[in-house]
Amino acid sequence: MTTSGPEAQAYRGYCLESVAASYDVVLITPDEPTWEREFIRDFEIADPDDAEALAQAGQALADRHQLVGVATWTEWYLTQTARLARRLGLPTNSPEVMEGARNKATARTLFARHGVPSASSMSARTLLEAALAAETIGYPIVLKPAARAASIGVIRVDSAEELPAGFEFASAGARDGIESTRVLVEEFLDGPEVSVECVTYRGHTTAVAITRKTLGDPPFFEEVAHCVDAADPLLAQVAPVAAAAVKALGITDGVQHVEMRLVNGLPRLIEVNGRVGGDMIGHLVRLATGVDLPRAAADVACGQAPDLAPTHSRAAAIRLVYPAYSGTLTERRLDGNFPWLERVSFQREVGDRLVLPQDGGDMYTARIGYLITTGASAAEAQTRCTEAYRHLAVQVTPA
């Protein structure tokens, strides 16, 4: 089950290609397949947010094929996928578990109950409730939708004077939440952000790799770069905390993208996403370690033990391309040819309008594309990414 469009191809095409190399894939998608057709055997069109339409689409495919598993790499469809798998009698986490993982307020409660280090958090329905929560937790705080992803609606607030505008920003992002439309008021965790890429099979979680992240300018939390190094020594330190977080949520099977911050050198949980990480992180993991996370997700969804043995040890980095300000894209190209440039991808065409979060947009309305580089170490991969980025020609006419 997946989304469609140029973003889906640019950021999740490698997942479908990987799974199709080992399995016959049938797809449930909101729109007529285009680029997906070479990787699938059959499809049904249905809105995954329409429970009855989704069930009918799943049953139609089950009537035509012998289904052995259901999977998604789309954050918004995790609970629906679990419901569909249960209805079809296929392996799955319970829908209730996935709903709890998607609802960050529920997840915080479970982390606290099981002793997983996390951030102080309170939910708010109104500005007054948010103000009271902020006074209890203490500034600076982070406001975020309880059930969204991709940093949508997430903002740092440093003072009571900034709270009304920050609450409106977070509330706008929360309105489309499925599991919850509330806003969370949380302790700001000050430290480097990382994610741990995990695979859980029959209750045992293996931390495959760690992703080091670079964030854009505050008060927003837009991620602008990632790096995966197979030899990163931090993995051994954060792996037990990531596994404890997955267990606390009751997740027994699947791939998880576990986000945390290192506060005074110690890991504190941000959230657990029950799918392959976005921004091509699964591809970076494969370039760096040889471990195929989309294939592992498919294996686990089909009740099979995944192969998590690394085949090599390298590093890979991605730089996400954003404009300096909102406006109309008038030029975008890469000048030069670099042997260590694994790929360059543009999702925006000349003439497209780009809107940054501070102007009411998000990553989907602002991001132009990305660059991926490889190297023997994280330092080398990141240096090469910076070098390629310098050869980008991007022009935007201000709004």
C-alpha distance (Angstrom), angle and dihedral (degrees) to the residues before:
residue distance angle dihedral
M1 . . .
T2 3.78 . .
T3 3.78 148.7 .
S4 3.79 121.7 -106.3
G5 3.80 138.7 -139.0
P6 3.82 136.3 69.3
E7 3.82 94.5 -52.4
A8 3.80 91.0 53.9
Q9 3.80 91.4 51.4
A10 3.81 94.0 44.4
Y11 3.80 96.6 47.6
R12 3.82 105.4 23.3
G13 3.79 104.1 26.6
Y14 3.80 90.9 95.4
C15 3.83 89.3 56.6
L16 3.80 93.6 55.7
E17 3.80 91.6 43.9
S18 3.80 91.5 51.3
V19 3.80 95.1 48.8
A20 3.82 92.5 44.5
A21 3.81 89.7 56.4
S22 3.83 89.0 67.2
Y23 3.81 106.4 21.8
D24 3.79 139.3 41.5
V25 3.81 101.5 -113.9
V26 3.79 127.9 -151.2
L27 3.78 115.8 -174.0
I28 3.79 139.1 -146.8
T29 3.80 108.5 -159.4
P30 3.82 136.0 162.9
D31 3.82 92.4 -127.7
E32 3.78 139.9 35.3
P33 3.83 108.1 -75.9
T34 3.81 117.5 -110.7
W35 3.80 116.8 161.8
E36 3.82 89.8 16.3
R37 3.80 94.4 67.3
E38 3.81 96.5 86.6
F39 3.81 89.8 57.5
I40 3.82 101.7 44.6
R41 3.80 137.6 69.6
D42 3.80 98.1 -156.9
F43 3.80 141.6 -12.2
E44 3.79 146.5 -161.9
I45 3.80 125.5 -152.2
A46 3.81 114.0 -133.9
D47 3.78 139.3 139.5
P48 3.83 105.0 -110.4
D49 3.81 89.2 -149.8
D50 3.83 89.3 61.8
A51 3.80 102.5 80.2
E52 3.80 96.0 -163.5
A53 3.81 94.8 45.3
L54 3.81 89.8 48.5
A55 3.79 92.1 49.9
Q56 3.80 91.4 49.4
A57 3.80 91.6 49.2
G58 3.79 91.4 49.6
Q59 3.78 92.3 48.8
A60 3.80 91.7 47.9
L61 3.80 90.2 55.6
A62 3.82 90.8 44.7
D63 3.80 89.2 54.0
R64 3.82 90.7 54.8
H65 3.82 100.2 37.1
Q66 3.79 140.7 29.0
L67 3.77 101.1 -110.4
V68 3.81 119.5 -155.6
G69 3.81 102.0 174.4
V70 3.80 146.7 1.9
A71 3.80 122.9 -142.1
T72 3.79 141.5 165.6
W73 3.79 135.3 -172.8
T74 3.82 91.9 -163.6
E75 3.81 114.7 105.1
W76 3.81 94.2 -148.2
Y77 3.82 93.4 56.6
L78 3.81 102.1 49.5
T79 3.80 97.0 103.2
Q80 3.80 93.2 41.1
T81 3.81 90.6 50.9
A82 3.80 90.9 53.2
R83 3.81 90.9 50.3
L84 3.78 91.8 49.5
A85 3.81 93.2 47.9
R86 3.79 90.9 50.2
R87 3.80 91.2 49.0
L88 3.80 90.5 51.4
G89 3.81 92.5 45.7
L90 3.81 94.2 -115.7
P91 3.85 130.5 138.5
T92 3.81 113.5 -77.0
N93 3.76 148.0 138.2
S94 3.78 109.6 -102.5
P95 3.82 115.8 -88.4
E96 3.80 88.0 -123.5
V97 3.81 91.1 58.0
M98 3.79 92.5 49.0
E99 3.79 91.4 46.1
G100 3.80 89.0 53.5
A101 3.79 91.7 49.2
R102 3.81 90.3 50.3
N103 3.82 92.4 49.3
K104 3.80 104.4 74.1
A105 3.81 92.3 -162.1
T106 3.81 91.1 57.1
A107 3.79 90.4 44.7
R108 3.83 92.1 53.1
T109 3.81 89.7 52.1
L110 3.79 91.6 51.1
F111 3.80 92.5 46.5
A112 3.81 90.0 53.5
R113 3.80 92.4 46.0
H114 3.81 91.9 53.0
G115 3.80 96.8 41.0
V116 3.81 96.8 -110.4
P117 3.84 109.7 153.8
S118 3.80 107.9 -113.7
A119 3.81 141.8 143.7
S120 3.78 126.0 -73.1
S121 3.80 106.3 -103.8
M122 3.80 140.4 -178.1
S123 3.80 129.5 178.1
A124 3.79 124.0 -128.5
R125 3.80 134.7 -167.1
T126 3.79 97.0 -178.3
L127 3.79 138.7 33.4
L128 3.82 89.5 -109.7
E129 3.81 91.6 55.0
A130 3.80 89.4 47.7
A131 3.81 90.8 51.2
L132 3.79 92.3 50.8
A133 3.80 90.9 47.8
A134 3.80 91.5 48.8
E135 3.79 91.5 52.4
T136 3.81 89.9 50.3
I137 3.81 95.2 48.0
G138 3.80 96.8 35.2
Y139 3.81 130.9 -128.7
P140 2.97 136.6 -46.0
I141 3.79 95.1 57.3
V142 3.79 136.7 167.8
L143 3.81 121.4 -129.2
K144 3.80 117.2 -158.3
P145 3.81 140.8 158.1
A146 3.80 111.2 -97.0
A147 3.81 93.8 -132.0
R148 3.78 111.9 27.0
A149 3.83 135.6 93.1
A150 3.83 143.8 -158.0
S151 3.84 91.1 60.7
I152 3.82 90.0 -70.8
G153 3.81 109.2 163.5
V154 3.81 94.2 -1.1
I155 3.81 114.8 137.4
R156 3.82 139.0 159.6
V157 3.80 117.7 -126.7
D158 3.79 118.7 -164.2
S159 3.80 101.6 -177.1
A160 3.80 144.9 15.5
E161 3.82 89.1 -103.2
E162 3.82 90.0 61.8
L163 3.82 94.2 46.4
P164 3.86 101.5 87.8
A165 3.81 93.9 53.7
G166 3.80 91.8 41.5
F167 3.80 92.6 49.6
E168 3.80 91.3 50.5
F169 3.83 90.1 50.7
A170 3.81 92.7 50.4
S171 3.82 92.7 42.7
A172 3.79 91.0 54.4
G173 3.79 89.4 55.4
A174 3.81 92.6 45.4
R175 3.81 96.4 54.7
D176 3.81 93.3 82.3
G177 3.81 95.1 47.8
I178 3.79 114.0 127.6
E179 3.81 102.0 -162.1
S180 3.82 93.7 36.2
T181 3.81 139.6 -2.8
R182 3.79 94.8 -161.0
V183 3.79 127.6 114.4
L184 3.79 121.0 -124.8
V185 3.79 122.2 -140.8
E186 3.78 107.5 -154.1
E187 3.77 142.7 177.7
F188 3.80 111.6 -98.9
L189 3.80 108.5 -116.6
D190 3.78 106.4 -147.6
G191 3.79 112.3 -153.3
P192 3.82 144.9 69.7
E193 3.80 115.7 -44.2
V194 3.80 122.0 -131.5
S195 3.77 137.6 163.7
V196 3.79 128.6 -144.0
E197 3.80 115.5 -143.1
C198 3.80 107.3 -144.5
V199 3.80 139.8 179.3
T200 3.81 120.1 -156.0
Y201 3.80 121.6 -164.4
R202 3.80 121.9 177.5
G203 3.78 91.9 -19.4
H204 3.81 98.1 -47.6
T205 3.82 115.8 112.5
T206 3.81 122.9 -154.9
A207 3.81 119.2 -166.3
V208 3.81 103.5 -141.5
A209 3.81 102.0 179.3
I210 3.79 145.0 -16.7
T211 3.80 124.2 -124.8
R212 3.81 120.2 -150.4
K213 3.81 111.7 -149.4
T214 3.79 136.2 -153.1
L215 3.80 117.6 -155.5
G216 3.79 130.0 -153.8
D217 3.79 125.5 -119.9
P218 3.83 119.1 -51.9
P219 2.96 145.6 -80.6
F220 3.81 85.1 47.6
F221 3.80 127.0 62.1
E222 3.79 100.8 -141.9
E223 3.80 110.7 154.7
V224 3.81 111.4 -132.2
A225 3.82 103.0 173.6
H226 3.82 142.3 15.2
C227 3.79 134.6 -169.1
V228 3.81 131.0 -167.3
D229 3.81 120.4 -165.5
A230 3.80 116.9 -176.5
A231 3.81 89.3 -150.7
D232 3.82 96.3 49.8
P233 3.84 105.5 141.8
L234 3.82 91.5 -154.6
L235 3.82 91.4 73.3
A236 3.80 93.2 77.5
Q237 3.83 91.0 53.7
V238 3.81 98.4 48.4
A239 3.82 99.5 35.6
P240 3.84 95.7 83.1
V241 3.81 92.0 50.2
A242 3.81 91.5 48.9
A243 3.82 91.1 49.7
A244 3.81 90.8 48.1
A245 3.81 90.6 52.1
V246 3.81 92.2 51.1
K247 3.81 90.6 48.8
A248 3.81 92.3 47.4
L249 3.80 90.0 58.2
G250 3.82 91.5 51.1
I251 3.81 94.6 -117.6
T252 3.81 109.6 154.9
D253 3.82 102.3 170.8
G254 3.80 140.1 26.9
V255 3.79 142.3 47.7
Q256 3.80 119.8 -57.4
H257 3.80 134.1 -162.1
V258 3.83 102.8 -155.9
E259 3.81 114.6 -165.4
M260 3.80 122.3 -158.9
R261 3.78 143.1 153.6
L262 3.79 127.6 -131.9
V263 3.80 106.4 -127.2
N264 3.81 111.7 -172.4
G265 3.78 85.7 -15.8
L266 3.82 94.7 -55.2
P267 3.85 125.0 109.6
R268 3.82 119.4 -111.1
L269 3.79 119.6 -176.4
I270 3.79 122.5 -114.8
E271 3.82 99.2 173.1
V272 3.79 146.8 -44.4
N273 3.80 117.1 -122.5
G274 3.79 112.3 -162.2
R275 3.80 97.4 -142.0
V276 3.81 143.6 55.0
G277 3.81 110.4 -58.5
G278 3.80 118.0 -98.8
D279 3.79 128.7 -125.8
M280 3.83 91.0 61.1
I281 3.82 91.4 -66.9
G282 3.80 92.0 141.1
H283 3.80 88.4 55.2
L284 3.82 91.1 49.2
V285 3.81 88.9 52.6
R286 3.79 91.3 53.3
L287 3.82 92.5 47.2
A288 3.81 90.6 49.8
T289 3.82 102.0 38.9
G290 3.79 109.2 9.4
V291 3.82 91.1 -120.8
D292 3.81 111.4 136.3
L293 3.83 108.0 -144.4
P294 3.84 97.6 -177.8
R295 3.82 89.3 51.9
A296 3.82 89.4 47.5
A297 3.82 90.1 51.6
A298 3.81 90.3 52.0
D299 3.80 92.5 46.5
V300 3.80 92.8 51.8
A301 3.82 91.9 44.9
C302 3.80 87.5 55.7
G303 3.80 93.4 48.2
Q304 3.80 94.7 -105.9
A305 3.81 127.4 132.2
P306 3.83 108.8 -109.1
D307 3.81 123.9 -128.7
L308 3.81 105.5 -120.1
A309 3.79 99.7 164.8
P310 3.83 111.2 128.0
T311 3.79 115.7 -126.4
H312 3.81 99.3 -165.9
S313 3.81 142.7 3.4
R314 3.80 118.5 -125.0
A315 3.80 139.1 118.5
A316 3.80 134.1 -108.9
A317 3.81 131.5 -170.3
I318 3.79 136.6 -168.2
R319 3.80 128.7 -158.5
L320 3.80 115.9 -161.1
V321 3.79 114.1 -146.6
Y322 3.81 118.5 -133.0
P323 3.80 131.3 166.2
A324 3.80 120.3 -112.2
Y325 3.80 89.3 -125.8
S326 3.81 139.8 5.5
G327 3.78 118.5 -85.4
T328 3.80 144.6 95.0
L329 3.80 120.1 -40.1
T330 3.81 108.5 -123.6
E331 3.83 101.6 167.4
R332 3.79 137.9 14.6
R333 3.80 127.2 165.1
L334 3.79 142.4 126.6
D335 3.80 117.0 -120.3
G336 3.79 114.1 -151.9
N337 3.79 140.8 25.5
F338 3.80 119.5 -103.5
P339 3.83 123.3 -175.1
W340 3.80 92.5 -149.8
L341 3.83 93.2 51.9
E342 3.80 101.7 105.3
R343 3.80 94.1 -170.7
V344 3.79 145.9 -26.7
S345 3.79 120.6 -151.5
F346 3.80 131.6 -175.3
Q347 3.81 121.0 -162.8
R348 3.79 95.9 178.9
E349 3.79 127.2 68.7
V350 3.78 128.7 -149.6
G351 3.79 106.8 -83.2
D352 3.82 94.7 34.3
R353 3.80 118.4 129.1
L354 3.82 115.5 -122.8
V355 3.82 120.2 -155.6
L356 3.82 121.1 -171.3
P357 3.84 122.1 -149.4
Q358 3.79 93.5 -104.6
D359 3.80 87.8 58.8
G360 3.80 94.8 49.4
G361 3.81 99.8 -84.2
D362 3.80 136.1 104.9
M363 3.80 139.6 -153.9
Y364 3.79 91.0 -64.2
T365 3.80 93.3 56.1
A366 3.80 98.1 38.4
R367 3.79 110.8 35.4
I368 3.82 116.3 98.5
G369 3.80 100.0 -173.3
Y370 3.79 143.8 -73.6
L371 3.81 147.3 -100.2
I372 3.83 125.6 -141.4
T373 3.80 123.8 -161.7
T374 3.81 134.3 175.5
G375 3.79 134.6 -149.9
A376 3.77 145.3 160.0
S377 3.82 90.1 -96.6
A378 3.79 139.7 16.9
A379 3.79 91.0 -103.9
E380 3.80 91.9 53.7
A381 3.82 94.7 45.8
Q382 3.82 91.8 48.3
T383 3.79 93.4 46.0
R384 3.79 89.8 52.2
C385 3.81 90.4 47.9
T386 3.80 90.0 53.9
E387 3.79 90.7 48.1
A388 3.80 93.0 51.8
Y389 3.80 90.2 45.6
R390 3.82 89.6 57.0
H391 3.81 88.7 59.3
L392 3.79 93.3 55.9
A393 3.79 115.6 110.9
V394 3.80 107.6 -154.1
Q395 3.80 123.5 164.1
V396 3.80 126.1 -177.8
T397 3.78 126.5 -176.6
P398 3.84 107.1 -140.9
A399 3.77 118.3 -113.6
